[in-house]
Amino acid sequence: MSRKTIATKDQSPQRPLTPNAKHPLRRFLRKPFQIIRTNFRAYLTINAIVYGLVITGLVAAMVFPNLNATQVAIQEDNGTADLVRSLFNNPWLFSLTILGVNLTTGVLWIVLPSLIVPCAGIAMFAYKTFTLGLVMAPTTKIMAVALIPHSLTILIEFQAYALLMFGAYILGWSWVRPATIGTRNHRQGYVRGLQQLGWLSLSTLPLFIVGAIWEAFSLRYLVHPLTQWLL
């Protein structure tokens, strides 16, 4: 007699889709907030330093107008003012230029120094923040009007800088005190801190993009009508 074979269907259960299987975009959005939540006091301190220095620069230039005049003269000498005037009527190109300047500033003043000396970028950009406040001071009526829409620019763009400074702090702390983050040596602490700096740096891109577009278009299309209306 021939032996019969019985074919059976595979009864093995399928692997369920769990919430842990994170989508890359979801991880991109969640990871920076997780880092901020874990180090929330440091994040608040960095923000207080950044916005506090901007306001200090604004007030100092209003009390001592020569400080603002000196910074404006520096921009005239290094060609920054001429570049702004040449791009003013092309807001999209102006936005792209602002974005490039902001990204370059963040890398050169915050990220790179912090990769070499722990937290060096925090000290360097603290000085830079104060001088930027001097430049933006409303020392004339027109500049006072321009500061109305430009206040949103300050809020957005300096939040991006604050995130970079926050990342520099985490890198420096992980590097100098690796035991506090559960790593065994300074090298592991540096790598762990560098990873978190990388996540925070990525999160600044949307802020820099939105800030650059708002800055260019608000200066081009809002300042003049506001000046005509208020002055």
Stockholm file with secondary structure:
# STOCKHOLM 1.0

chainA/1-231         MSRKTIATKDQSPQRPLTPNAKHPLRRFLRKPFQIIRTNFRAYLTINAIVYGLVITGLVAAMVFPNLNATQVAIQEDNGTADLVRSLFNNPWLFSLTILGVNLTTGVLWIVLPSLIVPCAGIAMFAYKTFTLGLVMAPTTKIMAVALIPHSLTILIEFQAYALLMFGAYILGWSWVRPATIGTRNHRQGYVRGLQQLGWLSLSTLPLFIVGAIWEAFSLRYLVHPLTQWLL
#=GR chainA/1-231 SS CCCCCCCCCCCCCCCCCCTTSCCHHHHHHHHHHHHHHHTHHHHHHHHHHHHHHHHHHHHHHHHSHHHHHHHHHHHHHTTHHHHHHHHTTCHHHHHHHHHHHHHHHHIIIIIHHHHHSTTHHHHHHHHHHHHHHHHTCCCSHHHHHHHHHHHHHHHHHHHHHHHHHHHHHHHHHHHHCGGGGTCSSHHHHHHHHHHHHHHHHHHHHHHHHHHHHHHHHHHHHTHHHHHHHHC
#=GC SS_cons         CCCCCCCCCCCCCCCCCCTTSCCHHHHHHHHHHHHHHHTHHHHHHHHHHHHHHHHHHHHHHHHSHHHHHHHHHHHHHTTHHHHHHHHTTCHHHHHHHHHHHHHHHHIIIIIHHHHHSTTHHHHHHHHHHHHHHHHTCCCSHHHHHHHHHHHHHHHHHHHHHHHHHHHHHHHHHHHHCGGGGTCSSHHHHHHHHHHHHHHHHHHHHHHHHHHHHHHHHHHHHTHHHHHHHHC
//
